[in-house]
């Protein structure tokens, strides 16, 4: 992590705080219209081996090391695979076959619709395709990634080798200290904004449901995870508590906190910190895939296992 933020990031934060944060609640409708335009001009690319699963498939530019499930953010209110194709493409260029599953959005479809959709997609992929798999998620997609890994564990499905999460939203009850401590510093959100988004996503379900807010779940048995978050985010403590909770459960969980950056800054490809964070995530995922592959291939008790 850089010792100090870049000039580009400082300019971006000032812009967001002045022009976007005061209007954040009014942006859902125009962003949905933009999303519709992007989808109208971008052809759908479903995975050829799982055409029944809606989403966006991007094969690796060369020799894939794993299949990467990319779960996009958008507060469960906006977002689609094609809108986030530019972000998924960066992982394909780094040597992953990338699939971004489509999931139903709130408020039309509330919890657990999104989780049901990505679980169906993951189950279909592991049945149709050999591993290894990894998961990447940003913001709401980061929280969804943790919930998906809980369902994978509980259903006994082949687990991913690792997960890389960017500013994950894992506490829809907004109980972290940073919700108030960083409310003025956060370039995008107030606690009220986050709670209103959570209520739209939850419907009548409790914000403390462990699959809606996995900070309240038993995290034992989850794969290694790398979590990146901004020090000034209102959601900062979603990440710090997630990693602490995972470590207490015996999970290899690693946290990097970045100065000044806005929420889910990895999506802002023009920022040096976005490129640096993505490179670290890719390095981590590849290392975990290599370790998992080596472990699976290692002979037991000094003898090759018979098949």
Secondary structure, DSSP 8 states (H G I E B T S, - for coil): --SS--HHHHHHHHHIIIIIGGGGGGHHHHHHHHHHHHHHHS-----TT-TTS-EEEE--SSS-SEEEEEE--STTTS--TTTTHHHHHHHHHTTEEEEEE----TTTS-TTHHHHHHHHHHHHHHHHS---EEEEEETHHHHHHHHHHHHHHHHT----SEEEEES----TT--STHHHHTTTT-SS--HHHHHHHHHHHHTTS-TT-TTTSGGGS--TT--EEEEEEETT-TTHHHHHHHHHHHHHTT--EEEEEESS--TTGGG-TTSHHHHHHHHHHHHHHHHHHHHHHHHHHS-BTTB----
